[in-house]
Amino acid sequence: MPDSFDLIPVKKTINCKGKLVDLSQGCIMGILNVTPDSFFDGGKFGELDVQLSQVEKMLHDGADFIDIGGFSTRPGADEVTEDDELKRVIPIIENIAKKFPEAIISIDSFRAIIAEQAIKAGAAIINDVTAGEADPDMFKTVARLQVPYIIMHKQGTFKDMQTEPHYENVVREVIQYLSFKIEKLTELGVHDIIVDPGFGFGKTLEHNFQLLKHLDLLRILGKPILAGASRKSMINKLLKTKPENALTGTIAVNSLARLAGADIIRVHDVKEAVETLKVINFYRETV
């Protein structure tokens, strides 16, 4: 029996450097933060050999994409210069491309110069948590590079986004925001656009779960959906726990997101997410 979101035509493939990636069965994006201050894994993967070991583990566990980030976007995180961000992300991208040539790498950055250098180093996807807001050159850069581009909704700045976020209707406003961005990108000739509702970015606990409950409504945009709630505050606040103890809650949220139509699940824990996806897909195919 098809789910309601299956009735809305959504592009199910993205072109990653000439490789057509099928998203129809859902894909897992493994997170590698090469930062000292990320909210969960900050400082864990500072050395290159440790980074490569983690990438190897994620690929072995079934990750479809590896998302590399060198700038923490948690509320109140320290600023990072362009030079420092480049020094953090380019070496690991180059080494992944060399050691694991089949790996599909995503660069998690809102700076056009970082994104472009990362693509040149071997990345294939740009993941921008500001949807072009932070760098006026980003949209034109994406159009010129012709790579898949993930746009995320965020209210406010990184420093103030969790200070009393307010919406009249969070689901409608997120859809309107993403629709506007899609229109601008389409005008520039960008073909592969992925939308992310931005769990935890300028949202209260209630806002996050309203978006999760109505995630299927984002299908109206006609684009693949990425859900990134791994070990975030929407889980920790609800369960009164810490990120290091939030795996069970993460699995629950990922399950709900996939059932609601998420095509890519962005996670810290790849093995558990892959197994979750297998169960959800089998369930959907047999009922």
C-alpha positions in Angstrom: 0.0 0.0 0.0 1.6 3.3 -1.0 1.9 6.1 1.6 0.3 9.5 0.9 3.6 11.1 0.0 4.1 8.6 -2.8 1.2 10.2 -4.7 3.2 13.4 -5.1 5.8 13.3 -7.9 9.3 13.9 -6.4 12.6 13.6 -8.2 14.2 10.4 -6.8 17.7 10.8 -8.2 20.7 13.2 -7.9 23.7 13.4 -10.1 26.9 13.2 -8.1 29.9 13.8 -10.4 28.3 11.7 -13.2 27.0 9.0 -10.9 23.2 8.9 -10.7 22.3 8.2 -7.1 18.9 6.6 -6.5 17.1 7.9 -3.4 13.9 5.9 -3.8 14.8 3.5 -1.0 16.2 6.2 1.3 19.8 7.0 1.9 22.0 7.5 4.9 24.3 10.5 5.3 27.1 9.9 7.9 28.3 12.9 9.8 32.0 13.7 10.3 32.6 16.9 12.2 36.2 17.9 12.1 35.6 20.6 14.7 36.6 21.0 18.3 33.2 22.3 19.5 30.4 20.5 17.7 27.5 19.7 20.1 28.0 15.9 20.1 31.3 14.8 18.5 33.4 18.0 18.9 37.1 17.1 19.2 36.6 13.4 18.6 38.0 13.5 15.1 40.8 16.0 15.1 43.6 13.8 13.7 43.6 12.7 10.0 44.1 9.0 10.8 41.2 9.1 13.3 39.0 10.9 10.7 39.8 8.3 8.0 39.1 5.4 10.4 35.7 6.9 11.2 35.0 7.3 7.5 35.9 3.7 6.8 33.6 2.6 9.6 30.7 4.6 8.3 31.2 3.3 4.8 31.4 -0.3 6.1 28.2 0.3 8.0 26.4 1.3 4.9 26.6 5.1 4.6 25.6 6.4 1.2 27.1 9.9 1.8 29.8 11.3 4.1 29.1 14.8 5.2 32.2 16.8 6.3 31.9 19.9 8.5 34.5 22.2 9.7 32.4 25.0 11.3 30.1 24.2 14.3 26.7 25.7 13.9 25.5 24.9 17.4 24.0 28.0 19.2 26.9 30.2 20.6 29.6 28.3 18.7 32.9 30.2 18.1 33.5 31.9 14.8 35.9 30.1 12.4 37.9 31.9 9.8 37.8 30.8 6.1 41.5 29.7 6.4 40.9 27.6 9.4 37.8 26.0 7.9 39.8 25.2 4.7 42.6 23.7 6.8 40.1 21.5 8.6 38.1 20.1 5.7 40.3 20.0 2.6 42.9 17.5 3.8 40.2 15.0 4.9 38.2 15.4 1.7 41.3 14.8 -0.4 42.3 11.8 1.6 38.8 10.3 1.4 38.7 10.8 -2.3 42.1 9.0 -2.6 41.5 6.2 -0.2 37.8 5.6 -0.8 37.2 6.7 -4.4 33.7 5.4 -4.5 32.6 7.5 -1.5 30.2 10.3 -2.2 31.3 13.3 -0.1 29.2 16.2 1.0 30.7 19.5 2.2 28.8 21.1 5.1 29.6 24.8 4.6 27.7 28.0 4.0 30.8 29.7 2.4 31.0 29.6 -1.4 34.8 29.6 -1.4 34.9 26.6 1.0 32.3 24.8 -1.0 34.1 25.3 -4.3 37.5 24.2 -2.9 35.9 21.2 -1.4 34.3 20.2 -4.7 37.7 20.6 -6.4 39.2 18.4 -3.7 36.7 15.6 -4.3 33.4 16.4 -2.7 30.2 16.0 -4.8 27.4 17.7 -2.8 27.1 21.1 -1.0 25.2 21.2 2.2 24.4 24.8 3.2 22.5 25.3 6.5 21.8 28.9 5.5 20.4 28.2 2.1 22.6 31.0 0.6 21.7 33.6 3.2 25.2 33.8 4.7 27.1 34.1 1.4 25.6 36.0 -1.6 28.0 34.1 -4.0 26.8 30.6 -3.0 23.8 30.3 -5.4 25.9 31.4 -8.4 28.7 29.1 -7.3 26.4 26.1 -7.1 24.9 26.9 -10.5 28.4 27.1 -12.0 29.6 23.9 -10.4 26.3 22.0 -11.2 26.4 19.8 -8.1 23.5 18.7 -5.8 22.7 21.4 -3.2 21.0 21.0 0.1 19.1 24.0 1.3 18.0 24.2 5.0 15.5 26.4 6.7 16.9 28.4 9.7 15.4 31.3 11.6 17.8 33.9 13.0 21.6 33.7 13.3 23.7 30.9 14.8 24.1 32.8 18.0 20.5 33.9 18.5 18.4 31.3 16.6 17.2 29.6 19.8 16.3 32.8 21.6 12.5 32.7 21.6 11.9 31.5 18.0 8.4 32.4 16.8 6.1 31.4 13.9 2.5 31.9 13.1 2.6 28.5 11.3 5.9 26.8 11.3 5.1 24.2 8.6 3.7 26.7 6.2 6.5 29.2 6.8 9.2 26.6 6.3 7.6 25.5 3.0 7.2 29.0 1.8 10.9 29.8 2.6 12.2 26.7 0.8 9.8 27.3 -2.2 11.3 30.8 -2.6 14.8 29.4 -2.5 14.0 26.7 -5.0 12.6 29.3 -7.4 15.7 31.4 -7.3 18.0 28.3 -7.7 15.9 27.0 -10.6 16.2 30.4 -12.4 20.0 30.0 -12.1 19.8 26.5 -13.7 20.5 24.4 -10.6 19.0 21.0 -11.2 19.5 18.9 -8.1 18.1 20.6 -5.0 17.4 18.8 -1.7 15.3 20.4 1.1 15.9 20.3 4.8 13.4 21.7 7.3 16.2 22.5 9.7 15.3 20.6 12.9 16.8 22.5 15.8 17.7 25.7 13.9 15.5 28.4 15.2 12.7 26.1 16.5 11.3 25.2 19.8 10.6 21.6 20.8 7.0 22.0 19.6 8.1 23.6 16.3 10.4 20.6 15.6 7.8 18.0 16.3 5.1 19.9 14.3 7.6 19.8 11.3 8.2 16.1 11.9 4.5 15.3 12.1 3.8 17.1 8.9 7.1 16.4 7.0 5.1 14.8 4.2 3.7 18.2 3.3 7.2 19.2 2.1 6.6 16.8 -0.8 4.6 19.6 -2.4 8.0 21.2 -3.2 8.8 18.3 -5.5 12.3 17.8 -4.1 14.0 15.1 -2.1 13.9 15.7 1.7 16.7 15.5 4.1 16.0 15.0 7.8 18.8 15.7 10.3 17.7 15.3 13.9 20.5 13.0 15.1 21.1 13.4 18.9 19.7 17.0 18.7 18.0 19.0 21.5 14.5 18.1 20.2 15.3 14.6 21.5 17.3 15.6 24.5 14.8 18.1 25.8 11.9 15.6 25.4 13.7 12.7 27.0 15.6 14.9 29.5 18.9 13.4 28.4 22.2 14.4 26.8 23.4 13.9 23.2 25.6 10.9 24.2 22.5 9.1 25.5 20.1 10.1 22.7 20.5 7.2 20.3 17.2 5.5 21.1 15.3 8.8 20.6 17.3 9.4 17.4 16.2 6.1 16.0 12.6 6.9 16.9 12.7 10.3 15.1 14.5 8.8 12.1 11.8 6.2 11.8 9.0 8.8 11.9 10.9 10.9 9.4 11.3 8.1 6.9 7.7 7.1 7.2 6.7 10.7 6.5 8.8 10.8 3.3 12.4 11.7 4.2 14.7 10.5 1.4 18.0 11.2 3.2 18.6 10.7 6.9 21.7 12.5 8.3 23.1 10.7 11.3 26.1 10.2 13.6 25.3 6.5 14.0 25.3 4.9 10.6 24.8 1.2 11.4 21.7 1.8 13.5 20.3 4.2 10.9 20.9 1.7 8.0 19.1 -1.1 10.1 16.2 1.3 10.8 15.8 2.1 7.2 15.7 -1.6 6.2 12.9 -2.2 8.7 10.9 0.8 7.6 11.3 -0.1 3.9 10.3 -3.7 4.5 7.3 -2.5 6.5 6.2 -0.1 3.8 6.5 -2.7 1.0 4.5 -5.4 2.8 1.5 -3.4 4.1 
